[in-house]
């Protein structure tokens, strides 16, 4: 038996003022997107903002449904919209904000897998900024850091 350990590096900023102006703006826009979330069942409002290679920033928020499997997370709402409308533009950086907890948060497994799919499609990582009401921000270089032993297009060959 071989035992292995998985570790990854990330940066933690304790305050939004520690971020660059452009990162702070992206996080603020994701926070504003979270305010538009439809989350009457979980009361867990999440917003996402993505910076495209042309400088445009687009947003999405989680959308729940009384039939729980029908809802969709902010990250997948946003990535689906972006790819449907701007399929040729690279996705550079994504900020995700949660309004209803001061704990550090991270995308769910389905969102991690979705981000990985778009990283593979564009052959480039998407930096992820994770923000909670505590004001802290975690900066992660790629969704692959959050999903070790992930399934991707190479798994199919």
N, C-alpha and C positions, 0 to 999 in steps of 0.2 A: 504494500500500500504506500502510496506517495501522498504526503500531506502538503497542501499548498495554501498560501495566504494571499488574499487579494487586498490591495491598498490603492488609494488614488490620492492625488494632491488636488487641493482646491484652496482658494483664497477666501477669507472671511473678513468682510468690512463691517465694523460695528455701527457705522453711521453712514447715511447717504452722502454726507459731505466729504467722505473719503474717496468717493468715486470720481471719475472724470466727468466733465460736464455732459458729454454725450451719453455716458452710461447712466448718469443720474436722470437725464431726460427720458431715456428709454424705460427706466424703472418707474418714473412718475407716470408715464403714459400707460404702463401696464397696471398701475394702481387705479388709474381712472377707468380703465377697462373693467377691472374687478367690480367697480361700483355699478356697472351695467349688467352684472351677472344675474341670471335667473336661477336662484337657489333656494326655493321655498321649503324644500324638504330637508336638506342638510344644513342650511344656513352657513355654508362654507363657500364664500365668494372668491373666485379666482379670476384673474385677468392676465392676459399675455400680450406682449408687444414684440414685434419682430422688425429688425433693421434689415432691409434689402440692400443689395449691392449698389443700387441707384440712389441710395440715401433715403428712400421712402420708408416710413414706419407705418405698419398696419397692426390692428388689434383684434382680439377675440376674448370672449369670456365663457365661463361654463354655463351650460343650458340644461337644466334638469327637466325631468318629466315624471309624472305620477307612476308611470311604468318604468322603473329604474333603469333597465338596460337601454332605454331609448335616449337617455341623456348623453351629453358629450362634454368632455373636459375643455377648458380654455385653450390648451395647447393644440389639441386636435382640431378644434373649431377653426383656430387661426391658420394652422398649417394646411388644412384642406382648402380654405378660402384662398390662401396665397398661391398654392400650386395650381388651383383651378383658374385663377386670373392672371398670374404672372409665372407661368411654368419655366421660363428660361432665366429668370433672375435668381441669383444665389441668395440664400438666406445666411446672413452674416452672424447675427447675434439675437438672442431671444431673452426677454425679461419676463419673469412670472411673479406676480404679486398675489398674496393671500391676505384678505382683510380681517379674517375672523380668528386668528391665532397669533400669538407672539412667538411661537416656536419656529425653528428653522424647518422649512418644508421642501419637498422635492416632488417632481412629477411622478404620477402613478406609472406602473409598469407598461400599460398600453401607450401612454404618452411617450415614455422613454423609447419604446420600440418604434413609434411613429417618427420621432425626431431622428433616430438612427437611420430609418429608411430614407429620409430626405438628405441626411449627411452622405449616405452611400450614393444616392442619385446624383448629387452635385459634386461628389468626390472631394468634399471639404467639410470639416467640422463646423458645428454651430455652437458658439459660446453661449452658455446659459447663465443668466443672473437670477438668483432666487431671493425673493424679498418677502419679509413678514412684517407684521405691525410693530415688532420690536425695533424696526429700523435697520436691522442687520441685513446684509446681502452676502450670499455665497456666490462665488464665481467659479464655474466649472467649464473646463475647456471643450468638453464633448459629452454627448449622451452616453457614449460607450463607457465612460468612467462610472456612470450610474447603473449600468446594466452589464455586469461581467458575464461572460459566456453567452452573449446575445446571439440571437438568430438573425441572419441577414442573407443577402443574395448569394453569398459564397457558400452558405449552408445547403443550398439547393443543387449545387453541382457535384 
